[in-house]
Amino acid sequence: MRIAQVCPYSLSERGGVQAQVFGLARFLAALGHEVWVVGPADRPVAGSENVEVLTVGPSVAVEANGSRAPIAVDAGAVARTFRVLRRHRFDILHLHEPLVPGPTMGALIAARVPTVGTFHLSGTSASYSYLGPLVRHWAQRLSIRCCVSEEARKTAASYLAGEYRVLFNGVDVDRWAARGAGGSTIDGSGGAARSASAAVQAPVIAFVGRHEERKGLSVLLDAFALLRGGWEDRGPAPVLRIAGDGPETAPLRARWQRADGIEWCGSIRDDQVVDLVAGADVLCAPSTGGESFGIVLVEAMAAGTPVVASDIPGYRQVASGGAAVLVPPADSTALAGALGAVLTDPERAVTLAAAGHTRAASFSLTSLAAQYSEMYASLV
């Protein structure tokens, strides 16, 4: 089949939806499909083996759901999307966030072939509220509606009604597992064995995400100060490595510039993110809300890295079965305690890593691509 994966967000920016679009495209191509990724971009974007990237113009940053979404809302981007659809004659259009103005909504309006819409958003949506009758009308053009989590399903159903299939986001589990966790190796049964050398090194806490309020980085920094302050004679003091950037980067760096043990890594390449997470003793995801899924949790679990995260719905469903330690959101004291408990208890860390590794297998991109492939075939 000739499949277009259409993304509303800039393909040249890192984000959860973009990662799913590219990941799913690669694994669909591995199943023998011809796959194109279509969306806006602000600089050249390379494709991969059997996946071609078609860009339709630059993006602009728009405030949405407590974050900034790089979307293309101009008529030129929509017109270029129309031309792409006419030129390539796809068999299936897979529209991620199909009702975001720009390429995905334009593709939905212009579609002359079956369409699959995947909804990623959880929480509130100002555009869905303001454009209620209009978006409900266009949603009826979707052949099948999917959501990446139960929280995303609740959000979509509350605004748009209709029936939805829940298909969780996917991760290239083998790629992450191949790196192993920091100081650990993943054995054939999914367990993690801590190496002796890791015990004498400063334990590392990793944070990966956009520096904005809902990601909870300020909460983590407060928790880290509490953790370091009470570390005393328990060996080398922990180190916090922070990847990413955003609107809070400058004020947070200014506030914490004199603090020990904090390393600001900036915006780093995907392979460097893998190294950072796999090399950490704990991955911390302190988001305060607005997360429909916890892809960063799954990636860490696949690498065998223990996870400490906020107890919010999007993370709770990922971390079932004891796959992560969950703490109340925006509670720096509880977060410090949870991080300290994992870092000072090697047996607990090994158990947590093993449970997470097992859980991560449930979110394989291989399985997700196969499910979508069957879905496409049912429509063509």
DRENTORTOR-202337 format. One line per field, with one value per residue: x, z, y of N, C-alpha, C in turn. Coordinates in steps of 0.05 Angstrom, whole numbers, plus 5000, padded with zeros to 4 digits. Layout:
<atoms>
n_xx <- X;...
n_zz <- Z;...
n_yy <- Y;...
ca_xx <- X;...
ca_zz <- Z;...
ca_yy <- Y;...
c_xx <- X;...
c_zz <- Z;...
c_yy <- Y;...
</atoms>
This chain:
<atoms>
n_xx <- 5017;5006;5023;5009;5036;5013;5031;5016;5052;5116;5164;5217;5226;5236;5190;5135;5093;5115;5158;5129;5105;5149;5173;5131;5126;5175;5172;5127;5145;5182;5149;5137;5107;5097;5117;5105;5123;5089;5087;5096;5159;5218;5270;5314;5295;5314;5297;5288;5310;5268;5229;5201;5206;5161;5156;5115;5120;5139;5132;5093;5097;5048;5009;4986;4951;4983;5033;5078;5060;5088;5059;5031;4992;4979;4949;4981;5010;4969;4951;4996;4996;4950;4968;5008;4977;4947;4988;5015;4977;4958;4941;4922;4909;4940;4926;4953;4932;4883;4849;4876;4888;4915;4962;4941;4885;4872;4885;4847;4800;4807;4810;4805;4809;4810;4814;4853;4850;4891;4888;4924;4922;4910;4868;4847;4820;4823;4812;4778;4735;4719;4709;4670;4620;4640;4689;4668;4637;4676;4705;4673;4687;4729;4752;4767;4776;4828;4862;4917;4918;4878;4865;4871;4830;4784;4787;4781;4730;4697;4695;4684;4651;4631;4664;4723;4787;4835;4902;4963;5020;5083;5149;5216;5235;5278;5322;5330;5337;5384;5423;5424;5419;5447;5507;5486;5465;5420;5389;5369;5319;5296;5313;5354;5421;5460;5523;5587;5621;5588;5570;5608;5609;5585;5516;5468;5416;5369;5337;5292;5262;5217;5229;5184;5127;5089;5119;5147;5201;5221;5201;5230;5282;5279;5269;5317;5354;5338;5349;5405;5420;5409;5442;5491;5535;5532;5562;5588;5556;5492;5483;5450;5427;5405;5367;5345;5306;5272;5219;5228;5281;5323;5308;5309;5361;5388;5371;5391;5445;5489;5486;5509;5525;5489;5478;5471;5450;5428;5395;5396;5420;5381;5407;5441;5406;5388;5436;5442;5396;5400;5448;5438;5423;5372;5313;5277;5212;5177;5126;5070;5019;4974;4993;4983;5005;5063;5116;5171;5179;5171;5213;5258;5247;5252;5306;5324;5329;5313;5252;5226;5168;5114;5050;5005;4949;4964;5015;5007;4980;5019;5058;5039;5036;5080;5121;5146;5164;5116;5097;5062;5042;5079;5101;5155;5182;5164;5182;5237;5246;5230;5267;5315;5306;5307;5359;5392;5382;5402;5380;5325;5327;5344;5301;5260;5278;5276;5221;5203;5228;5202;5150;5157;5159;5107;5096;5116;5140;5139;5095;5055;5057;5041;4988;4965;4974;4941;4893;4892;4889;4839;4809;4821
n_zz <- 5000;4989;5032;5069;5122;5159;5191;5237;5262;5263;5227;5234;5286;5353;5383;5415;5382;5331;5335;5339;5288;5252;5272;5266;5211;5193;5211;5185;5133;5136;5135;5083;5058;5019;5041;5060;5095;5113;5125;5159;5161;5186;5171;5130;5127;5134;5104;5114;5103;5053;5068;5051;5059;5055;5054;5071;5080;5125;5198;5252;5320;5366;5423;5461;5501;5547;5525;5469;5404;5342;5286;5219;5195;5152;5088;5045;5061;5066;5013;4988;5012;4989;4936;4942;4955;4908;4872;4889;4899;4943;4978;5029;5079;5137;5190;5238;5297;5271;5268;5275;5253;5188;5153;5167;5177;5128;5093;5110;5094;5039;5025;4985;4992;5038;5108;5167;5232;5284;5350;5396;5438;5507;5560;5560;5504;5471;5418;5401;5434;5418;5364;5361;5332;5280;5280;5297;5253;5212;5234;5224;5174;5179;5169;5207;5276;5321;5385;5427;5479;5538;5564;5523;5491;5522;5522;5466;5456;5490;5466;5412;5406;5380;5361;5384;5375;5419;5412;5436;5439;5406;5414;5392;5415;5413;5398;5442;5483;5467;5482;5537;5608;5648;5672;5674;5649;5604;5612;5582;5603;5612;5657;5699;5712;5758;5750;5783;5781;5776;5826;5851;5826;5816;5825;5772;5752;5702;5660;5608;5563;5543;5567;5602;5640;5650;5645;5692;5707;5743;5791;5796;5801;5851;5882;5873;5899;5952;5956;5948;5991;6035;6029;6053;6080;6041;5998;5932;5913;5881;5810;5766;5702;5650;5593;5534;5519;5526;5543;5598;5607;5610;5657;5697;5694;5710;5762;5786;5778;5813;5838;5857;5819;5776;5709;5648;5589;5542;5477;5447;5401;5376;5382;5423;5463;5473;5493;5539;5571;5575;5601;5652;5722;5741;5709;5709;5706;5717;5703;5710;5690;5633;5599;5552;5546;5563;5533;5541;5588;5572;5537;5571;5605;5567;5559;5607;5649;5713;5731;5757;5767;5757;5787;5746;5702;5647;5654;5692;5668;5635;5671;5698;5739;5772;5744;5748;5796;5824;5842;5878;5835;5827;5877;5909;5954;5961;5913;5918;5959;5934;5892;5921;5949;5908;5887;5929;5940;5914;5902;5898;5854;5813;5811;5797;5747;5718;5719;5690;5641;5623;5619;5578;5532;5516;5486;5435;5373;5329;5338;5339;5287;5257;5274;5255;5201;5189;5198;5158;5113;5119;5102;5049
n_yy <- 4976;5046;5094;5152;5186;5236;5295;5346;5379;5412;5378;5382;5392;5365;5322;5287;5270;5275;5238;5190;5190;5186;5139;5100;5103;5082;5028;5010;5013;4972;4929;4925;4965;5025;5086;5152;5212;5268;5338;5402;5438;5468;5468;5430;5361;5296;5235;5164;5096;5072;5108;5168;5239;5292;5359;5415;5469;5524;5528;5559;5579;5562;5573;5519;5474;5481;5483;5497;5493;5476;5492;5493;5539;5569;5586;5572;5526;5489;5488;5466;5417;5395;5391;5352;5307;5300;5289;5242;5202;5168;5107;5104;5153;5170;5207;5246;5275;5296;5341;5387;5452;5462;5421;5368;5374;5398;5355;5318;5344;5345;5292;5234;5182;5126;5145;5147;5169;5190;5208;5246;5282;5298;5323;5391;5428;5486;5500;5457;5469;5521;5513;5474;5450;5451;5421;5372;5360;5353;5311;5268;5251;5217;5151;5113;5122;5131;5129;5146;5132;5116;5163;5200;5182;5193;5249;5262;5238;5268;5318;5308;5264;5199;5136;5102;5070;5046;5050;5042;5086;5071;5042;5034;4981;4944;4975;5009;4972;4948;4983;4978;4991;5045;5024;4973;4909;4878;4819;4755;4743;4791;4816;4860;4869;4899;4929;4921;4964;5009;5022;5053;5101;5168;5172;5179;5221;5228;5276;5287;5329;5382;5447;5471;5493;5451;5404;5399;5409;5448;5429;5382;5403;5429;5383;5356;5389;5381;5327;5324;5355;5323;5280;5266;5219;5179;5162;5183;5244;5252;5266;5310;5307;5345;5347;5381;5441;5504;5552;5559;5551;5591;5624;5583;5563;5609;5614;5567;5568;5567;5520;5455;5396;5397;5388;5418;5397;5415;5420;5359;5308;5252;5202;5215;5225;5173;5151;5183;5170;5114;5111;5130;5125;5132;5151;5210;5234;5286;5309;5353;5347;5340;5301;5252;5203;5164;5166;5175;5148;5094;5087;5092;5048;5006;5008;4989;5024;5048;5081;5141;5176;5224;5215;5214;5208;5194;5173;5134;5091;5071;5054;5009;4950;4955;4979;5028;5079;5119;5185;5237;5291;5352;5353;5364;5345;5292;5272;5277;5240;5192;5187;5184;5136;5098;5105;5091;5038;4984;4933;4944;4978;4943;4907;4942;4960;4911;4900;4944;4936;4890;4909;4947;4918;4913;4956;4956;4980;4947;4913;4953;4975;4930;4924;4972;4964;4921;4946;4986;4952;4932;4974;4986
ca_xx <- 5000;5019;5012;5019;5034;5011;5036;5010;5074;5141;5179;5245;5227;5232;5165;5124;5077;5134;5172;5111;5101;5173;5176;5111;5132;5198;5164;5108;5161;5195;5129;5134;5090;5110;5109;5114;5116;5081;5082;5112;5186;5232;5296;5313;5290;5322;5281;5304;5306;5241;5210;5207;5194;5150;5150;5095;5124;5148;5112;5093;5091;5021;5004;4965;4952;5005;5058;5079;5058;5097;5041;5030;4964;4974;4936;5001;5017;4947;4951;5018;4987;4931;4983;5021;4957;4941;5011;5024;4955;4961;4918;4912;4919;4940;4927;4958;4917;4871;4833;4893;4889;4940;4963;4924;4857;4870;4885;4821;4779;4811;4815;4788;4815;4804;4830;4855;4858;4901;4887;4945;4917;4893;4864;4828;4827;4809;4802;4755;4713;4709;4701;4657;4604;4656;4707;4652;4629;4699;4713;4656;4700;4749;4742;4771;4788;4845;4874;4942;4914;4851;4861;4866;4803;4765;4787;4768;4702;4683;4691;4676;4634;4642;4677;4752;4803;4859;4927;4984;5044;5103;5177;5234;5245;5304;5342;5335;5347;5411;5441;5424;5418;5473;5520;5470;5461;5394;5392;5349;5293;5286;5323;5377;5442;5477;5552;5600;5633;5568;5566;5628;5607;5563;5491;5459;5388;5365;5311;5290;5237;5216;5230;5160;5116;5076;5139;5155;5230;5226;5196;5253;5305;5275;5273;5346;5367;5332;5363;5434;5424;5407;5457;5510;5558;5523;5579;5587;5530;5480;5485;5425;5433;5381;5367;5323;5306;5245;5216;5238;5310;5339;5304;5317;5391;5397;5365;5406;5472;5509;5481;5527;5514;5469;5491;5452;5460;5417;5381;5416;5410;5366;5425;5452;5384;5389;5459;5437;5376;5410;5470;5429;5414;5343;5300;5256;5191;5160;5105;5048;4994;4973;5007;4965;5020;5090;5135;5198;5180;5174;5240;5275;5241;5263;5335;5330;5334;5291;5237;5210;5151;5090;5027;4984;4936;4979;5038;4998;4974;5044;5074;5025;5052;5105;5143;5158;5155;5099;5094;5043;5054;5085;5109;5184;5191;5158;5199;5264;5246;5229;5293;5334;5300;5317;5388;5406;5374;5408;5361;5301;5332;5344;5273;5245;5288;5266;5192;5200;5236;5181;5127;5163;5154;5079;5093;5134;5131;5134;5067;5037;5056;5026;4960;4956;4974;4916;4871;4893;4881;4810;4796;4828
ca_zz <- 5000;4989;5057;5078;5151;5158;5217;5237;5275;5248;5226;5241;5315;5368;5397;5417;5358;5308;5340;5331;5259;5239;5280;5253;5182;5188;5215;5164;5109;5140;5128;5054;5048;5010;5062;5059;5118;5103;5146;5157;5170;5186;5160;5115;5142;5119;5107;5121;5083;5044;5078;5039;5073;5038;5071;5058;5088;5153;5220;5271;5347;5376;5450;5462;5522;5565;5510;5444;5382;5317;5266;5195;5192;5129;5065;5027;5070;5059;4984;4981;5020;4968;4913;4949;4954;4880;4857;4898;4897;4965;4983;5056;5093;5166;5199;5267;5305;5245;5268;5279;5228;5173;5134;5173;5172;5099;5081;5116;5078;5011;5022;4967;4999;5067;5127;5195;5249;5311;5369;5416;5459;5530;5574;5548;5478;5465;5390;5401;5448;5402;5337;5366;5311;5256;5282;5298;5226;5197;5246;5212;5149;5186;5166;5233;5296;5341;5406;5437;5507;5548;5570;5497;5482;5538;5512;5439;5458;5504;5448;5385;5406;5362;5371;5381;5383;5434;5404;5450;5424;5404;5417;5380;5439;5409;5397;5469;5499;5459;5497;5565;5626;5657;5690;5676;5625;5603;5606;5564;5615;5617;5682;5697;5732;5763;5750;5808;5778;5778;5854;5861;5811;5825;5812;5752;5747;5675;5652;5579;5556;5539;5592;5606;5667;5654;5646;5719;5712;5767;5814;5798;5811;5880;5894;5872;5920;5977;5955;5953;6018;6055;6020;6074;6075;6026;5974;5914;5911;5854;5788;5750;5674;5639;5564;5523;5524;5525;5555;5626;5608;5620;5685;5714;5695;5726;5790;5796;5767;5833;5850;5849;5809;5755;5682;5628;5564;5519;5458;5437;5380;5385;5392;5449;5483;5481;5511;5565;5586;5580;5619;5677;5743;5743;5691;5724;5690;5737;5692;5728;5677;5604;5584;5545;5545;5574;5515;5553;5608;5559;5526;5594;5613;5547;5563;5633;5668;5731;5726;5778;5751;5770;5787;5730;5687;5624;5663;5708;5652;5624;5692;5713;5745;5786;5725;5755;5821;5819;5865;5872;5818;5838;5905;5908;5977;5955;5891;5929;5974;5916;5878;5941;5955;5886;5884;5952;5944;5889;5896;5888;5827;5795;5809;5782;5719;5706;5714;5669;5616;5615;5611;5554;5509;5509;5470;5412;5347;5311;5342;5331;5257;5247;5279;5236;5174;5186;5197;5131;5094;5121;5089;5021
ca_yy <- 5000;5072;5106;5179;5193;5265;5306;5375;5393;5415;5353;5388;5396;5341;5321;5260;5262;5272;5213;5169;5190;5175;5111;5083;5102;5063;5001;5003;5007;4946;4909;4925;4987;5049;5105;5180;5229;5294;5357;5426;5436;5494;5464;5404;5337;5272;5211;5140;5075;5067;5129;5195;5262;5313;5382;5433;5497;5528;5528;5580;5568;5569;5563;5499;5453;5486;5481;5512;5474;5487;5483;5509;5546;5587;5574;5561;5499;5472;5484;5448;5390;5386;5382;5327;5286;5295;5279;5216;5183;5149;5089;5110;5176;5168;5235;5248;5299;5303;5365;5410;5467;5459;5398;5345;5381;5401;5329;5306;5356;5338;5263;5218;5154;5121;5160;5138;5192;5183;5230;5244;5301;5294;5348;5409;5439;5511;5499;5440;5483;5543;5504;5449;5439;5448;5398;5347;5354;5342;5285;5247;5242;5196;5123;5100;5140;5118;5145;5134;5123;5119;5191;5214;5174;5209;5277;5263;5231;5289;5340;5300;5240;5179;5112;5103;5047;5054;5037;5056;5094;5050;5048;5015;4969;4931;4995;5018;4949;4942;5000;4970;5014;5055;5005;4949;4894;4866;4790;4744;4742;4818;4827;4878;4863;4922;4922;4929;4990;5030;5029;5072;5125;5185;5164;5199;5224;5241;5289;5293;5341;5411;5462;5487;5488;5425;5383;5396;5411;5464;5412;5364;5418;5432;5357;5349;5404;5367;5301;5329;5366;5302;5256;5261;5201;5155;5159;5206;5256;5248;5285;5312;5314;5356;5350;5396;5469;5515;5578;5560;5545;5614;5630;5561;5562;5631;5608;5545;5569;5562;5494;5434;5371;5400;5389;5426;5385;5429;5404;5339;5290;5228;5181;5225;5221;5145;5148;5196;5155;5087;5113;5141;5107;5137;5171;5223;5247;5299;5326;5359;5341;5345;5280;5230;5178;5169;5153;5176;5126;5069;5086;5085;5020;4988;5009;4978;5046;5052;5105;5154;5195;5235;5197;5226;5186;5185;5157;5112;5067;5060;5043;4989;4926;4962;4985;5053;5091;5142;5203;5259;5312;5378;5349;5361;5329;5264;5264;5273;5215;5169;5186;5174;5108;5081;5108;5079;5011;4970;4911;4955;4988;4920;4898;4962;4959;4887;4903;4963;4923;4872;4925;4961;4900;4916;4980;4952;4991;4924;4906;4975;4977;4908;4930;4992;4952;4905;4966;4997;4932;4929;4997;4990
c_xx <- 5017;5007;5025;5014;5035;5012;5030;5034;5100;5158;5209;5248;5223;5205;5153;5109;5096;5149;5155;5107;5125;5177;5157;5117;5154;5188;5143;5123;5174;5175;5123;5117;5108;5099;5121;5106;5112;5076;5099;5140;5200;5261;5295;5311;5297;5302;5298;5298;5277;5220;5219;5193;5186;5142;5132;5098;5132;5125;5114;5086;5065;5018;4981;4971;4977;5032;5057;5080;5067;5080;5042;5001;4958;4962;4956;5008;4994;4946;4973;5011;4968;4947;4998;5001;4950;4964;5017;5002;4958;4937;4906;4925;4917;4945;4931;4948;4903;4856;4849;4894;4916;4939;4944;4894;4853;4868;4858;4799;4782;4811;4794;4794;4810;4824;4829;4864;4867;4902;4907;4938;4901;4890;4843;4839;4810;4797;4778;4731;4701;4697;4684;4641;4621;4674;4692;4643;4652;4708;4697;4668;4721;4737;4744;4784;4803;4855;4898;4940;4885;4845;4856;4838;4781;4763;4773;4738;4685;4677;4677;4656;4646;4655;4706;4764;4828;4882;4949;5006;5065;5131;5193;5249;5272;5326;5350;5347;5376;5431;5444;5422;5445;5485;5505;5471;5434;5398;5368;5321;5281;5295;5346;5396;5461;5506;5565;5612;5614;5565;5585;5627;5584;5537;5480;5429;5385;5338;5312;5263;5239;5215;5207;5146;5104;5094;5151;5185;5236;5221;5219;5277;5303;5279;5303;5361;5362;5347;5393;5439;5423;5424;5477;5532;5550;5539;5577;5559;5519;5485;5459;5433;5407;5384;5343;5326;5277;5243;5226;5268;5326;5334;5312;5347;5401;5393;5383;5436;5494;5506;5500;5512;5494;5484;5469;5463;5449;5401;5400;5403;5396;5384;5438;5431;5385;5413;5454;5418;5387;5433;5463;5422;5384;5335;5277;5238;5171;5137;5082;5020;4996;4988;4987;4978;5048;5111;5163;5201;5185;5202;5260;5272;5254;5293;5343;5337;5310;5278;5223;5194;5128;5067;5004;4973;4952;5003;5029;4993;4999;5059;5060;5043;5078;5128;5156;5149;5141;5095;5074;5056;5058;5093;5139;5195;5187;5176;5228;5266;5246;5255;5314;5331;5311;5347;5404;5399;5378;5389;5335;5304;5332;5316;5256;5253;5277;5237;5187;5207;5215;5157;5132;5157;5125;5075;5112;5123;5126;5105;5048;5035;5039;4996;4949;4955;4949;4892;4869;4881;4850;4795;4800;4814
c_zz <- 5000;5011;5062;5108;5152;5186;5217;5248;5259;5250;5234;5271;5329;5383;5397;5393;5334;5311;5332;5301;5245;5246;5266;5223;5176;5191;5195;5138;5111;5134;5098;5042;5037;5028;5057;5085;5107;5126;5142;5168;5168;5177;5146;5135;5125;5124;5116;5100;5078;5056;5066;5055;5053;5056;5056;5068;5117;5173;5235;5298;5357;5404;5450;5484;5539;5551;5486;5421;5356;5294;5242;5189;5168;5106;5046;5035;5063;5029;4976;4989;4999;4944;4917;4946;4925;4866;4864;4899;4918;4967;5010;5066;5123;5177;5229;5276;5281;5244;5276;5253;5214;5156;5141;5168;5142;5085;5086;5098;5048;5005;5002;4971;5028;5085;5154;5211;5276;5328;5392;5441;5483;5545;5560;5521;5473;5438;5388;5413;5430;5375;5339;5343;5286;5258;5284;5270;5210;5208;5233;5186;5154;5183;5193;5251;5317;5362;5418;5466;5515;5554;5544;5486;5496;5527;5485;5441;5471;5485;5422;5383;5389;5377;5365;5388;5397;5425;5416;5432;5425;5407;5403;5403;5436;5409;5425;5486;5492;5474;5526;5582;5636;5678;5692;5649;5626;5596;5590;5576;5620;5643;5678;5719;5735;5764;5775;5805;5782;5807;5864;5846;5822;5810;5794;5750;5720;5673;5623;5573;5552;5565;5594;5631;5670;5654;5674;5725;5738;5792;5818;5809;5841;5894;5894;5894;5947;5978;5961;5981;6040;6048;6040;6066;6059;5999;5957;5911;5883;5835;5773;5722;5660;5609;5555;5528;5523;5539;5583;5628;5621;5649;5705;5716;5712;5756;5802;5787;5787;5846;5839;5837;5787;5728;5661;5601;5539;5501;5444;5417;5392;5396;5419;5471;5492;5500;5539;5582;5594;5600;5647;5697;5747;5722;5707;5704;5709;5727;5711;5716;5647;5587;5577;5546;5557;5558;5527;5574;5594;5548;5548;5603;5593;5551;5590;5654;5687;5727;5751;5764;5768;5767;5773;5712;5663;5631;5678;5692;5640;5646;5708;5718;5759;5768;5730;5783;5815;5844;5858;5855;5834;5868;5905;5931;5971;5932;5900;5944;5956;5901;5897;5947;5933;5884;5906;5957;5918;5882;5886;5860;5807;5790;5792;5752;5705;5700;5691;5642;5605;5605;5584;5529;5499;5489;5446;5387;5326;5313;5333;5301;5246;5251;5260;5208;5169;5183;5169;5111;5095;5107;5059;5004
c_yy <- 5025;5089;5133;5181;5223;5276;5336;5392;5392;5389;5357;5393;5369;5343;5293;5252;5257;5245;5189;5167;5177;5145;5092;5081;5082;5034;4992;4997;4980;4923;4908;4946;5009;5072;5132;5194;5257;5313;5382;5420;5463;5492;5436;5380;5313;5250;5188;5119;5069;5086;5156;5216;5283;5337;5402;5462;5499;5529;5555;5568;5579;5557;5543;5479;5456;5484;5499;5492;5487;5477;5502;5515;5563;5571;5561;5532;5480;5467;5465;5419;5379;5376;5356;5304;5279;5281;5250;5195;5160;5130;5094;5136;5171;5195;5235;5275;5311;5329;5390;5426;5465;5434;5375;5351;5385;5375;5315;5317;5347;5308;5250;5188;5150;5136;5147;5162;5182;5209;5226;5261;5290;5320;5365;5419;5463;5510;5480;5453;5504;5534;5478;5437;5433;5424;5372;5340;5341;5316;5262;5236;5220;5168;5108;5121;5123;5138;5131;5125;5127;5148;5207;5207;5190;5238;5279;5258;5254;5312;5332;5277;5219;5156;5112;5076;5058;5037;5053;5064;5071;5060;5026;5001;4957;4951;5005;4996;4943;4959;4991;4995;5022;5036;4979;4934;4880;4836;4780;4743;4770;4829;4845;4871;4886;4914;4933;4957;5013;5040;5050;5099;5142;5177;5186;5198;5239;5253;5295;5304;5370;5425;5481;5477;5460;5401;5379;5397;5427;5447;5393;5378;5422;5405;5349;5364;5391;5341;5305;5339;5345;5277;5247;5241;5176;5151;5184;5217;5254;5272;5286;5322;5321;5361;5366;5426;5479;5542;5581;5556;5567;5621;5608;5559;5586;5626;5587;5545;5563;5535;5473;5410;5373;5404;5395;5417;5399;5410;5385;5321;5265;5207;5189;5222;5192;5140;5159;5179;5128;5088;5124;5118;5109;5157;5183;5239;5261;5316;5329;5353;5345;5324;5257;5203;5185;5156;5153;5155;5100;5066;5079;5057;5000;4986;4997;4999;5049;5080;5115;5176;5204;5216;5212;5204;5176;5168;5132;5087;5055;5044;5021;4965;4932;4969;5012;5061;5117;5158;5224;5281;5337;5376;5343;5344;5299;5254;5260;5246;5191;5165;5174;5145;5089;5082;5094;5050;4995;4948;4922;4966;4966;4910;4916;4962;4934;4889;4922;4951;4904;4888;4939;4944;4903;4939;4979;4965;4969;4916;4928;4977;4954;4913;4951;4981;4936;4924;4978;4977;4929;4952;4999;4968
</atoms>
